[in-house]
Amino acid sequence: MFTTDAHFLLILHHTHADELRAEADSARLARAATRRSRRSPARAALRRERRDTATSRSPAAR
């Protein structure tokens, strides 16, 4: 299958590099997907409501 040790090492290197690229692509996709799901308008409205309520309760805001 492999003609020389150098050929084997080259194939091993390429395989490992492909695996690293696949992991990086997977992680990048996961970060992009979670980022998009956090931007829901309903959640943003809840956050704003909580922030407004917390500000009105603080003594510094009075």
PyMOL commands that set and color helices and strands:
alter all, ss='L'
color gray80, all
select helices_A, chain A and resi 5-38+41-57+59-61
alter helices_A, ss='H'
color red, helices_A
deselect
rebuild
show_as cartoon
